[in-house]
């Protein structure tokens, strides 16, 4: 019989995108209040990889990623996705922006071997976590870098994103040693 071993805690990374700087700042403050301080932030980049979100969010979307200082339990991804969905809805209900969805928040968990994103959309390569949330191994760590799968979203293939996640992995490794 195998011995059960719990995985170490993971590094929470949240990708946020909007066309409104104020919405991104609002999200940063709300997420930090909920999940603790942000340890690393990627440079903002144009989210031009798909037109899927334009109908609800408008054109000219900007995306960035935040890695949080406090590690989280590996089993917390569904709960975190539900919390980020709640924040998106909270901002939308304020009606401060003309778009029905002024903000998108996508949480993921980074470990030494992979980066896993949460989603509400089922696909053949996703695992159901419960409460309407699925998990996708978006990137795997191999030969010194995170590498995409055939299903990896286009923006997670970008060198800027892969470089940021590599820096986040270095940070995470140091945190595990503490």
Number of C-alpha atoms within 10 A of each C-alpha: 3 4 5 6 6 9 10 12 19 23 27 28 25 25 17 22 25 24 19 17 12 10 21 21 12 14 21 17 14 14 20 14 11 12 15 14 16 19 13 17 16 18 12 13 15 14 19 15 10 10 12 9 14 14 11 13 22 17 14 13 20 17 21 19 22 24 28 23 19 16 19 17 14 16 14 14 24 23 15 22 23 18 16 22 17 13 19 18 16 11 18 18 12 8 12 11 15 11 15 16 20 23 25 22 22 17 26 26 26 26 21 17 13 17 24 20 23 25 23 15 11 14 13 6 11 17 15 17 16 10 10 13 20 21 23 20 20 23 25 18 16 11 7 7 15 22 17 19 11 8 12 14 14 13 17 17 16 11 10 15 18 18 14 19 25 18 15 25 23 12 17 24 14 10 15 12 6 5
